Amino acid sequence: MSRKVYVAGVGMIPFAKPGASGTYIEMGAEAVKLALKDAGLDYGLVQQAYAGYVYGDSTCGQAALYHVGMSGIPIFNVNNNCATGSSALFLARQAVESGAADCVLAFGFEQMQAGALKGHWDDRPRASTHMTQDLIDELTSDAVGVPGALVAFGGAGREHMQKYGTQLSTFAAIRAKASRHAANNPLALFRKVVTTEDVMNDKMMWPGVMTRLMACPPTCGGAAAIICSEEFARKHGLRTDVVILAQAQTTDRPVCFEARSMIEVVGFNMAQRAAAEVYEKSGVDPADIRVVELHDCFAHNELLTYEALGLCSVGGAEQFILDGQNTYGGQVVTNPSGGLLSKGHPLGATGLAQCYELTHQLRGTANARQVEGVNIALQHNLGLGGTCVVTLYGRN
């Protein structure tokens, strides 16, 4: 990186069920105000803003941000499916790193509808599936009446079960772990602790493949981060204790289709390449990472992501989980926030909510969620269609 890039402030509002939140304008504005307050920064000093959301009309970013201030700065609206928040963060980091700006705001929000994700245009192909739908239909032909996202990630999890003998109860254990972590997060949507047995006994959405509790809920919320250069931070007395050490963003390669693998369809190769690039740029070994916020939209994807990020060997994720290596007292605490499964998944806000959690982990201000001895923290945010953003933070 040409210039050091710091996370000077973060903000996040409590996540809520659809119908129980404020509007996207209210949520986005409040998250930004919290980030500015956390940084101790006046909005008039922000030079650019990147707004992330999926379900909204053009210039929703302006609509939300105008309730913070109308300073005339460039505002860019970002939509990259479930990786939207991290894509906004990537652009903000890139602007500061390159010298195009010294202080940039990245924020994300989502006012979602209840029920499974769905397209809102019925007169054109869906961008996230038009190249893969025939393959998905062929590889998951028994998933009749199952919602699309569940089919994709459930199919990938089933493939792992078939290849490596992974048990359905292992995915249930991931969801139970998420609930234990979320119990300590006042901003999480679901804070009730559930057991592996509770998850297994929940409604079966796809027989032998997934129960309802193994899927993240539709959620509304907002989160934001202030990104700045070292010079700007020193000049304005801002924090420099959290630095972005490396960041990578990838998109699909032909293997996504040619491998005829549901694991590849849901972005394994994207995540693997993004992680490898981050490790190479930073010189950090995945064995040295003690805390990760990763994209657990389904329990199945969390398991696959352990392997993609190099936290364990390919095929070794089940044993990694059964040995307790994915939680407090183990090798790496995954999703101390409760993750998407328990914290919730407002698409545009998710990547910035992950940034919020890891910033507090590195500051040592995560309270009951605090992971001991944290000097580096890894973030993984995935969007089918597709893109993956992996970010490595360090304590300065």
MINUNU-936405 format. One record per atom (N, C-alpha, C): residue in three letters; x, y, z. Coordinates in steps of 0.1 Angstrom, whole numbers, plus 5000, padded with zeros to 4 digits. Layout:
# residues N
ALAXYZ ...
This chain:
# residues 396
MET500849885000 MET500050005000 MET500950135000 SER500550234992 SER501350354991 SER501250445004 ARG500050445010 ARG499950515023 ARG499150435033 LYS499550455045 LYS498850385056 LYS497350435056 VAL496450335059 VAL495050375059 VAL494450325073 TYR493850425079 TYR493350395093 TYR491850395094 VAL491250315103 VAL489850325106 VAL489750415119 ALA489350535116 ALA489350635127 ALA488050635135 GLY486950585130 GLY485750575137 GLY484750475131 VAL483950415139 VAL482950325134 VAL481650345141 GLY480550315134 GLY479250325140 GLY478250215135 MET477350175144 MET476450065140 MET475150085149 ILE474050065143 ILE472750065150 ILE472349925153 PRO471449895163 PRO470949765165 PRO470249715153 PHE470449585149 PHE469749525138 PHE468349485142 ALA467449485132 ALA466049465136 ALA465349385125 LYS464249325128 LYS463449245118 LYS462749345109 PRO462449305096 PRO461749385087 PRO460349435094 GLY460149555092 GLY458849615098 GLY459049675112 ALA460249635118 ALA460549685132 ALA461649785132 SER462149835121 SER463249925120 SER462750065115 GLY463650165116 GLY463350285109 GLY463550275094 THR463350385087 THR463550375073 THR465050365069 TYR465350335057 TYR466750335053 TYR467450465055 ILE466650575053 ILE467250705055 ILE467650725070 GLU466750685079 GLU467050705093 GLU468150615098 MET468150485093 MET469250395097 MET470550435092 GLY470650475079 GLY471950515073 GLY472450645080 ALA471550745082 ALA472050865088 ALA472550845103 GLU471750755110 GLU472150735124 GLU473550665125 ALA473750565116 ALA475050495116 ALA476150585113 VAL475950675104 VAL477050775100 VAL477250865112 LYS476250915118 LYS476451005130 LYS477150935141 LEU476950805143 LEU477650735154 LEU479150715150 ALA479450695137 ALA480850685133 ALA481550815135 LEU480850925131 LEU481551055133 LEU481751085147 LYS480751055156 LYS480951075170 LYS482050995176 ASP482150865171 ASP483250775176 ASP484550825172 ALA484650885160 ALA485950945155 ALA486251075161 GLY485251145166 GLY485451285171 GLY485651375159 LEU484851355148 LEU485151435136 LEU483851505131 ASP484051625126 ASP482951705120 ASP482751655106 TYR481451635103 TYR481151585089 TYR481651675078 GLY481851805081 GLY482351895071 GLY483751865066 LEU484551775074 LEU485851735070 LEU485951615061 VAL484851545060 VAL484751425051 VAL484851475037 GLN485651405029 GLN485851455015 GLN485151375004 GLN484851245007 GLN484051164998 GLN483251065007 ALA482251005000 ALA481350905007 ALA480950794998 TYR480950675002 TYR480550554995 TYR479450495002 ALA478250494996 ALA477050435003 ALA476650304997 GLY476550205005 GLY476250065001 GLY474850025004 TYR474049974994 TYR472749914997 TYR472449834984 VAL471449734986 VAL471049654975 VAL469649684971 TYR468749684981 TYR467349704977 TYR466949854979 GLY467149934968 GLY466850074969 GLY467050134955 ASP466350244953 ASP466550324941 ASP467850394941 SER468150454929 SER469350534928 SER469350654937 THR470550684941 THR470850794950 THR470250784964 CYS470050664969 CYS469550644983 CYS470650684992 GLY471950674988 GLY473050724996 GLY472850874999 GLN472550954989 GLN472351094991 GLN471151115001 ALA470151044999 ALA468951065007 ALA469251045022 ALA470050945025 ALA470450915039 ALA471451025044 LEU472451045035 LEU473551135040 LEU473151285041 TYR472151325034 TYR471651465035 TYR471051495048 HIS470751385056 HIS470251405069 HIS471351425080 VAL472551405075 VAL473751435083 VAL474351565079 GLY474351595066 GLY474851725062 GLY474851735047 MET474851855041 MET474851875027 MET476151955023 SER477251895023 SER478551965021 SER478951965007 GLY478251904998 GLY478551904984 GLY479651804979 ILE480051714988 ILE481051614984 ILE480551514974 PRO481551444967 PRO481151334959 PRO480551224968 ILE479351164963 ILE478751054970 ILE478450944960 PHE479050824962 PHE478950714953 PHE478050604958 ASN477150554950 ASN476250454955 ASN476750314950 VAL476850224959 VAL477550094956 VAL476549984958 ASN476449884948 ASN475649764950 ASN476449644945 ASN476849564954 ASN477549444950 ASN477049314957 ASN475649304957 ASN474949204964 ASN475349194979 CYS475549084985 CYS475849074999 CYS477149125003 ALA478049154994 ALA479349214997 ALA479449364995 THR478249424994 THR478149564991 THR478849655002 GLY478649625015 GLY479349705025 GLY480849705024 SER481349585022 SER482849575020 SER483349635007 SER482449634997 SER482849694985 SER482949844987 ALA482049904994 ALA482150044998 ALA483350075006 LEU483749985015 LEU484950005023 LEU486149995014 PHE486149905005 PHE487249884995 PHE487550014988 LEU486450074983 LEU486650194975 LEU487050314984 ALA486550314996 ALA487050425005 ALA488550405009 ARG488950285011 ARG490350255014 ARG491150295002 GLN490750254990 GLN491450274978 GLN491650424976 ALA490650504979 ALA490750654977 ALA491750714986 VAL491850664998 VAL492750725008 VAL494150675005 GLU494250545002 GLU495650484999 GLU496250554987 SER495450584977 SER496050644965 SER496350794966 GLY495850854976 GLY496050994978 GLY494951084971 ALA493851014966 ALA492751084960 ALA491951164970 ALA492051114983 ALA491351184994 ALA492051145007 ASP491851225017 ASP492451205030 ASP491451155040 CYS490251175038 CYS489251125048 CYS487951095040 VAL487550965041 VAL486450915034 VAL485450835043 LEU484250845040 LEU483150775047 LEU482650655039 ALA482650545045 ALA481950425039 ALA480750395048 PHE479650385043 PHE478450345051 PHE477550255043 GLY476750175050 GLY475850085043 GLY474550065052 PHE473450035045 PHE472150025051 PHE471349935043 GLU470249875049 GLU469349795041 GLU467949795049 GLN466949835042 GLN465549815047 GLN464949705039 MET465049585045 MET464649465038 MET463149425041 GLN462649335032 GLN461349285033 GLN461449145040 ALA460349105046 ALA460348975053 ALA460348865042 GLY460848745046 GLY460848635037 GLY462148615030 ALA462248515021 ALA463448485014 ALA463748595004 LEU465048605001 LEU465448704991 LEU464848674978 LYS464448784971 LYS463848764958 LYS464248884949 GLY464148864936 GLY464348964926 GLY463149064926 HIS463449184922 HIS462349284921 HIS462049324907 TRP462649254897 TRP462349274883 TRP461949144877 ASP460749144870 ASP460349014865 ASP460349014849 ASP460949124844 ASP461049134829 ASP462449114823 ARG463349064831 ARG464749054827 ARG465448944835 PRO466648904830 PRO467348794837 PRO467948854850 ARG467948764860 ARG468548804873 ARG470148794872 ALA470748904875 ALA472248914873 ALA472948804881 SER472548774893 SER473248684901 SER473148534897 THR472148504888 THR471948364885 THR471948324870 HIS472048424862 HIS471748394848 HIS472748304841 MET473948304846 MET474948214840 MET475048074848 THR474548074860 THR474647954867 THR473347874870 GLN472247934867 GLN470947874871 GLN470847734865 ASP471147714852 ASP471047574847 ASP471847474854 LEU473047514858 LEU473947424865 LEU473347394879 ILE472947504886 ILE472347484899 ILE471147394898 ASP470247414888 ASP469047324887 ASP469447184885 GLU470547164877 GLU470947024874 GLU471546954887 LEU472347034894 LEU473046974906 LEU472146964918 THR471047034918 THR470147034930 THR468747004925 SER468546914916 SER467246884910 SER466146844920 ASP466646794932 ASP465646744942 ASP465146854951 ALA465746974950 ALA465347084959 ALA464147164953 VAL463047084952 VAL461747144947 VAL461147234957 GLY460847354953 GLY460147454962 GLY461047514972 VAL462347494972 VAL463247554982 VAL463747684976 PRO463747794985 PRO464247924980 PRO465647924974 GLY465848014964 GLY467048004956 GLY468348014964 ALA468548104973 ALA469748124981 ALA470047994989 LEU468947944995 LEU469147825003 LEU469547704994 VAL469047694982 VAL469447594973 VAL470947604970 ALA471447724967 ALA472847734964 ALA473747694975 PHE473547754987 PHE474447724998 PHE474147595004 GLY472947555004 GLY472547415009 GLY473247315000 GLY473147334987 GLY473747244977 GLY475247234979 ALA475947344982 ALA477347344985 ALA477647264998 GLY476847285008 GLY477047215020 GLY476847065018 ARG475847025011 ARG475546885008 ARG476746825000 GLU477346894991 GLU478446844984 GLU479646824994 HIS479846905003 HIS480846885014 HIS480546755022 MET479246735025 MET478846615032 MET479146495024 GLN478946505011 GLN479146385003 GLN480646355000 LYS481446464999 LYS482846444997 LYS483646405009 TYR483246455021 TYR484046445033 TYR483346375044 GLY482146335043 GLY481446275053 GLY480946365064 THR480846495061 THR480446595071 THR478946565075 GLN478646575088 GLN477346555093 GLN476546685094 LEU475246665092 LEU474346785093 LEU474446845107 SER474646765117 SER474746825130 SER475946915132 THR476946905123 THR478146995124 THR477747135120 PHE476847145110 PHE476347275106 PHE475447335117 ALA474747245124 ALA473947285135 ALA474747345147 ALA475947285148 ALA476847325159 ALA477447465156 ILE477547495143 ILE477947635139 ILE476947735143 ARG475647705141 ARG474547795144 ARG474447815159 ALA474647705167 ALA474647705181 ALA475747795187 LYS476947785181 LYS478047865184 LYS477748015182 ALA477148045170 ALA476748185167 ALA475848245178 SER474948165182 SER473948215192 SER474648245206 ARG475648165209 ARG476348185222 ARG477148315221 HIS477748345209 HIS478448465207 HIS477548585207 ALA476448575200 ALA475448685199 ALA474848725212 ALA474848635222 ALA474248655235 ALA474948775242 ASN476148795238 ASN477048905243 ASN477049035235 ASN476149035224 ASN476249155215 ASN474849225216 PRO474849345222 PRO473549415224 PRO472949465210 LEU473749465200 LEU473349505187 LEU472849395178 ALA472949275182 ALA472449155174 ALA470949135175 LEU470449085164 LEU468949065163 LEU468548955172 PHE469248835171 PHE468848715179 PHE469848695189 ARG469448705202 ARG470448695213 ARG470048565222 LYS469048495218 LYS468648375225 LYS469648265221 VAL470248195232 VAL471148085230 VAL470347965226 VAL470747895215 VAL470147765211 VAL471247665211 THR470847535212 THR471747425213 THR471847365199 THR472747275197 THR472847195184 THR471547115182 GLU471047065193 GLU469846985192 GLU468647075188 ASP468547195193 ASP467547295190 ASP467547315175 VAL468747335169 VAL468947365155 VAL468447245147 MET468847125151 MET468547005144 MET467046975144 ASN466347015155 ASN464946995156 ASN464047105150 ASP464647205145 ASP463947315139 ASP463347265125 LYS462447345120 LYS461847315107 LYS462847275096 MET462647165090 MET463547125079 MET463147195066 MET464047275061 MET463747355049 MET464147265036 TRP465147185037 TRP465547095027 TRP465946965034 PRO465146855033 PRO465346735041 PRO466846685039 GLY467446665051 GLY468846615051 GLY469846715048 VAL469446845045 VAL470446945040 VAL470447065049 MET469247115053 MET469247245061 MET467947255069 THR468147305081 THR466947345089 THR466847495088 ARG465747555093 ARG465547695092 ARG466547775100 LEU466947725111 LEU467947805120 LEU469347805114 MET469547725104 MET470947725097 MET471047835087 ALA469947915085 ALA469948025075 ALA469848155083 CYS470548265078 CYS470448395084 CYS469048455081 PRO468648545090 PRO467348605088 PRO467348735080 PRO466348765073 PRO466248905066 PRO466349005077 THR467149105076 THR467349205086 THR467449345081 CYS467149445089 CYS467349585086 CYS468349645095 GLY469149735090 GLY470149795098 GLY471149885091 GLY472049945098 GLY473050035092 GLY474350035099 ALA475450055092 ALA476750065099 ALA477650155090 ALA478750205096 ALA479550305089 ALA480950305095 ALA481850355087 ALA483250365091 ALA483950495085 ILE484750555093 ILE485550675088 ILE486950625085 ILE487350645072 ILE488650595068 ILE489550715065 CYS490750715070 CYS491650835068 CYS493050805067 SER493850895062 SER495350885061 SER495950915075 GLU497250885076 GLU497950915088 GLU498051065090 GLU498351135080 GLU498551275080 GLU497251345085 PHE496151305079 PHE494851365083 PHE494551335098 ALA494851205102 ALA494551175116 ALA495351255125 ARG496651265122 ARG497551345131 ARG497051495132 LYS496751545121 LYS496351685120 LYS495051715128 HIS494151615128 HIS492851645135 HIS492651565148 GLY493751505152 GLY493751435165 GLY492851315165 LEU492851245154 LEU491951115153 LEU492750995157 ARG492050885160 ARG492650765164 ARG493450705152 THR494550635156 THR495350565146 THR495750425151 ASP494850375160 ASP495150245166 ASP494750125157 VAL493850145147 VAL493450035138 VAL493750075124 VAL494549995118 VAL495050015104 VAL494649905095 ILE494349935083 ILE494049825073 ILE495349785067 LEU495749665070 LEU497049605066 LEU497049565051 ALA495949505047 ALA495849455033 ALA494349435030 GLN494049445017 GLN492649415013 GLN492649364999 ALA491749274996 ALA491649224982 ALA490149204978 GLN489849224966 GLN488549204961 GLN488649124948 THR487849014947 THR487948924936 THR486548904930 THR486548854918 THR485248814911 THR485448674906 ASP484448614900 ASP484448474896 ASP485448454884 ARG485948334884 ARG486748284872 ARG485948164866 PRO486348124855 PRO485548014848 PRO485347884857 VAL486247864867 VAL486047744875 VAL484647744882 CYS484147864884 CYS482747874890 CYS481747794883 PHE481947784869 PHE480947714861 PHE481547574856 GLU482847574853 GLU483447464847 GLU483647344857 ALA483847374869 ALA484047264879 ALA482847184882 ARG481647234878 ARG480447164881 ARG480347124896 SER480547224904 SER480647204918 SER479847314925 MET478947284933 MET478147384941 MET479047464950 ILE480047394955 ILE481047464964 ILE481747584956 GLU482047564943 GLU482547664935 GLU481547774931 VAL480247724929 VAL479247824925 VAL479047924936 VAL479247884949 VAL478947984960 VAL480248054964 GLY481248054955 GLY482348154957 GLY483548104965 PHE483847974965 PHE484947914972 PHE486247974966 ASN486347964953 ASN487548004946 ASN487848154948 MET486748234948 MET486848384950 MET487448404964 ALA486948344974 ALA487348364987 ALA488848314989 GLN489148204983 GLN490448144985 GLN491548244978 ARG491248294967 ARG492148384960 ARG492248524967 ALA491148574972 ALA491248704979 ALA492048684992 ALA491848574999 ALA492648555012 ALA494048535009 ALA494448464998 ALA495848434995 ALA496448574991 GLU495748654984 GLU496348784981 GLU496648874993 VAL495648875003 VAL495848945015 VAL497048895023 TYR497148765024 TYR498248705032 TYR499548735025 GLU499648735012 GLU500848765005 GLU501248915007 LYS500249005006 LYS500549145007 LYS500949185021 SER500449115031 SER500649155045 SER501849075051 GLY502148955046 GLY503148865052 GLY502548795064 VAL501248795066 VAL500648725077 VAL500248585073 ASP500548495082 ASP500148355081 ASP498748335087 PRO497848265080 PRO496548235086 PRO496548175100 ALA497648095102 ALA497748035115 ALA497948135127 ASP498248255123 ASP498448365134 ASP497248445137 ILE496148415129 ILE494948495131 ILE494148435142 ARG493648525151 ARG492948485163 ARG491448525163 VAL491048615154 VAL489648655153 VAL489248685139 VAL488148635135 VAL487648655121 VAL486148685121 GLU485748775113 GLU484348795110 GLU484148755096 LEU483348645094 LEU483248585080 LEU481748575076 HIS481548555064 HIS480148565058 HIS479448435060 ASP478748425071 ASP477948305075 ASP476548325071 CYS476248355059 CYS474848365055 CYS474048245057 PHE474648125056 PHE474147995060 PHE475347925068 ALA474947845077 ALA475947775085 ALA476847695076 HIS476347645064 HIS477147575055 HIS478247655049 ASN477947785047 ASN479047875041 ASN480147905051 GLU479747905064 GLU480847935074 GLU481847815074 LEU481247695073 LEU482147575073 LEU483047585060 LEU482547605049 LEU483347615037 LEU484347725037 THR484047835044 THR484947955044 THR486147925053 TYR485947845064 TYR487147805071 TYR488247755062 GLU487847665053 GLU488747605044 GLU489247705033 ALA488447785028 ALA488847885018 ALA489847985023 LEU489648025036 LEU490548125042 LEU491848065047 GLY491947925047 GLY493147865051 GLY493247845066 LEU492047855073 LEU492047845088 LEU492147695091 CYS491847605082 CYS492047465084 CYS492247405070 SER492547275069 SER492747215056 SER491447195049 VAL491547185035 VAL490347145027 VAL489847005031 GLY488646995035 GLY488146875040 GLY488246855055 GLY488946945062 GLY489146935076 GLY488247025085 ALA487247085079 ALA486547185087 ALA485647115097 GLU485146995095 GLU484346935105 GLU485146905118 GLN486246855116 GLN487146825128 GLN487546955135 PHE487747055127 PHE488147185132 PHE487047235142 ILE485747215137 ILE484647255145 ILE484447165157 LEU484447035155 LEU484246945166 LEU485346955177 ASP486547005173 ASP487547025183 ASP487447165190 GLY486447235187 GLY486247365193 GLY487247475189 GLN487847465177 GLN488847555172 GLN488247685167 ASN486947695166 ASN486347805159 ASN485647905170 THR485947885182 THR485347975193 THR486348005204 TYR485948065214 TYR486748105225 TYR487447985231 GLY488747995233 GLY489547885238 GLY490147805227 GLY489747825214 GLY490247755203 GLY491247835195 GLN491547785183 GLN492547845174 GLN492147995170 VAL490848005166 VAL490448135161 VAL488948155164 VAL488648265170 VAL487248295173 VAL486548355161 THR485548275156 THR484948315143 THR483548385147 ASN483348495141 ASN482148575143 ASN481748595158 PRO482648665165 PRO482348695179 PRO481048785180 SER480748855170 SER479548935170 SER478248855169 GLY478348725166 GLY477148645164 GLY476948615149 GLY477748695141 GLY477648665126 GLY476348695120 LEU476248675107 LEU474948695100 LEU473848605106 LEU474248485110 LEU473248395115 LEU472448445127 SER473148515136 SER472448565148 SER472448715149 LYS473448775144 LYS473448925145 LYS472448975135 GLY472348915123 GLY471448955112 GLY472248995100 HIS471549005089 HIS472249035076 HIS471549135068 PRO471549265071 PRO471049375062 PRO472149395052 LEU471849345040 LEU472949325029 LEU473949445028 GLY473449565026 GLY474349675024 GLY475149705036 ALA474749675048 ALA475349715061 ALA476349605066 THR476249485061 THR476949365067 THR478449385067 GLY479049425056 GLY480449435056 GLY480949545065 LEU480249645067 LEU480649755076 LEU480349725091 ALA479349635093 ALA479149585106 ALA480249495110 GLN480849415101 GLN481949335104 GLN483149425107 CYS483349535100 CYS484449625103 CYS484249685117 TYR483049715120 TYR482749775134 TYR483149675145 GLU482849545143 GLU483149445153 GLU484649425154 LEU485349415143 LEU486849395144 LEU487549515148 THR487049635145 THR487649755151 THR487649755166 HIS486549715172 HIS486449715186 HIS487249595192 GLN487349485185 GLN488249385190 GLN489649425190 LEU490149505180 LEU491549545180 LEU491749665190 ARG490749745193 ARG490849845203 ARG490849785217 GLY490249665218 GLY490149605232 GLY488849655238 THR487849695230 THR486649755236 THR485349665232 ALA485549535230 ALA484449455226 ALA483749395238 ASN484149435250 ASN483449395263 ASN483449245264 ALA482249185266 ALA482149045269 ALA482548965257 ARG482549025245 ARG482948945233 ARG484448955231 GLN485149025239 GLN486649045236 GLN487448915235 VAL488148905224 VAL489148805222 VAL490448845227 GLU491048765236 GLU492348805242 GLU493548805232 GLY494348905234 GLY495648905226 GLY495448935211 VAL494549015208 VAL494249045193 VAL495149155188 ASN495949115178 ASN496749215171 ASN496449235157 ILE495849125151 ILE495349125137 ILE493949065137 ALA493249105127 ALA491849055126 ALA491449045111 LEU490748945107 LEU490448915093 LEU488948925091 GLN488548985079 GLN487148995075 GLN486948935062 HIS485848865060 HIS485448805048 HIS484048835045 ASN483748895033 ASN482348935029 ASN482148895015 LEU481048815013 LEU480848745000 LEU479548794994 GLY479548804980 GLY478348834973 GLY478248744961 LEU477148664960 LEU477048584948 LEU476748674936 GLY477348634925 GLY477048704912 GLY478148754904 GLY479348784909 GLY479748754923 GLY480948844926 THR481248854939 THR482448924944 THR482748874958 CYS483948884962 CYS484448854976 CYS485448964980 VAL485249014992 VAL486249114997 VAL486849055010 VAL488149045011 VAL488849005023 VAL489649115028 THR489549155040 THR490249265046 THR491049225059 LEU492249265060 LEU493049235072 LEU493349365079 TYR493049365092 TYR493249485100 TYR494349455110 GLY495049555115 GLY496049535125 GLY495949645136 ARG496449615147 ARG496549715158 ARG497849785157 ASN497749915155 ASN498949995152 ASN499650025165 
